[in-house]
């Protein structure tokens, strides 16, 4: 089995591995620039429209959201096992685990698509057609519309990142080198953590209120 290639700008493999990992951490930190404003927007909405936030949250499908959370956590376990297999030079097992990780990611996206379809049918997409069944006065409807604006922006951005992760897993299956699997694993776990933050905010917070 061929040893990892040492690029000419690095002194040794340890330095090269550190540079790769550090670069990925810098990239993941920059991704917070996408999700950070959405989280601050949610905080503002919850502080100024708590009743509307609770009413809007009750329109999200908690069952599908919970199932998707379990699917994504399982995919992260598979990714971690793929990294372990790649480190042990068991490329066949790593490829199978990457395939399972990608499949679970696709399941997540399919479930999210079903959920979005339900919300479209319930006239919950922000815009001229926004018309929740229990909207109440204009102020409440406005707060609910802001919630769903943040909801679709956050879940759509998350789905885009997950699609990229799925594509990376499928690409790695051709030759799952340990260093590449490690970097994609960091990205996948980042996407997982983002969902763990979004799940309680969008599906659970203030759900039992008002």
C-alpha positions, 0 to 999 in steps of 0.5 A: 500500500502506498504511503501518503504523499508528502507535499514539497512545502511541508517538512514532514507528514506530521506538519502536513497533517497539522496544516490540513486539520488546521485549514479545515478548522479555519474553514468550519469557523468561517461557516459560522458566518452563515449560521450566526446571523440566523441564530441572532435573528432567532434570538431577536424574534424570540425576545420580541415575539415569544408568543408568535414564536411558540405558535409557529414552532407548533406548526413544525413536525416534531416527529419528522424532526426527531426522526431526522435527528436520530438519522443524522446522529447515526450517520455521524457514528458511521462516519466516525467508524469510517475514519477508524477503518481508514486509519487502520488501512481497511479501505473496503470497510471504510468505503462501505461505511462512507456509503452508509453515511451518504445513504443516511444523509440522503434519507435525512434530505428526503424526510426534510423534503417531505416536511417542506412539502407539508409546510408549503401545503399549509401555506407556511412559506413566507410571502404573499401566500403565507396564511397560518390556520391560527395566525390571529392578529397582524402582529402575531402573523408577522412574528410567525412569518419571521419564524418561518423565514428563519426556519426555511433559511436555516434548514435550507442552508443546513440541507445544502451543507449536508448535500455537499457532505453526501457528495464528498462521501460518495467521492471518497468511496473510490479511494478512502485515504485516512487523511481525506476521510478525517477532513470530511469527517470533521465537516460532517460532524460540524453539519451534525452539530449545527442540526443539534442546535437548530432542532430544539430552537425550531421544534421544541422551544416554547412549543408548549406555550400559549 
